[in-house]
Amino acid sequence: MGKSEKETALFMGLVLMFHNAAMQHMGKVKNPLTDKIDRDLEQAQFAIDTLDMVALKTQGNLTDEESRLLTNVLRDLKLNYVDEKAKAEGSESKPTDTSTKDNEKN
């Protein structure tokens, strides 16, 4: 493996590491250490922001393959994040007391 191939593999590994971390923090995949689904949207946002910074700082210095991977990973993470954020906000705004609805039916 040549130097450029090794660097490409390392870069892709870095991007996929942050992708996996963000997906775990969004609760999309199990945490391998606890074997449980954990959700921490702040940590997911941190991983996405980190990849955004990597994209900004490496702009013009990536191969087509590296750029495509980074773009696709960021799109996937951002779409999933918006979905999870909406779910979290929806569950927070739902009333937990259903006695009002029960009284309206009677």
N, C-alpha and C positions, 0 to 999 in steps of 0.2 A: 504494500500500500504506500503510495507516494505521499508527500507532505500535504498537497492540496486535498487529496482524497481523505486523509486523516482529519484535516481541519474541517472539511465538509461533514464528515461523520460526527465529529465532536460538536459542531454547531447544531446539527440536527438533533443530537442527543440532548443538548441544552434546551432547545425549543420544546422538545417532547417532554422533558422533565417538568418544565413550567406548565405545559398543557395538562399533564397528569395531575400535578399539584392543584391546579385550578379546578379541574373536574372533581377531584376528591373534596375540595372545600365547598363546591357547589352541591355536594351530595349526589353526584351522578355516578360515582363509583365508590366501592368500599375502600376504607383506609386499610391497607394491608397489615398494619401493626395491630389494629384493634379488631379487624374483621367486622367493622360496623360502618354504617353510613353516617358521616359527620357533616354538618353544614356550618360553614363560617364564611359568609359572603364578603366580609372585610378582607380575609386572607385570599379569597378568590380574586377580588379586585386588585389586590397587591400583585398577584402573579400576572394578571392581565396587563396591569400598568407597567410591570417590569418588561414584559415582551414588547409592549408599545415603545418603550424607551430603547430597547435593543433594535427594533425596526428603524427608529429614527436615527440612532447613532451609526447604524451599519448601511444606511441608504446609499446606494451606488457602489457598495463594496461586496455585494453578494452575487453568487452565481444565480442563474435563472431558477435552478432547482431549489436553492436555499431560500430565495425570495418568495417563490411559489408556496413552499412549505410554511414559511412564517406568515404570509398573508392568509392562507387557508386556516391555519391554527388560530390566528387572531379573530378571524370572522366566526369560526365555530365557537370559540370561547365567549365572544361578545354576545352572540345570539343566545347561547345557553345562559349566560349571566342575566340578560334581560328577562328571560323566561323565569329563572329562579327568583329574581328580585320581585317580579310581579306576583309570583306565588307567595312569597314571604309577606309582601304588603297586603295581599288579599286575605291571608290568614290572620293578619293583625287587625284588619278592619271588620272582620265578621263578628257579630255579636255572639257572646257565649251564653247569654240569658235568652232562652226561647220562650219564657213564660208569657211575654207580650203576644206572640203569635198564637199561643194556645188560648189565651183569653179572647182574642179576636174571633176565633172559630166558634166559640160557645155563645 
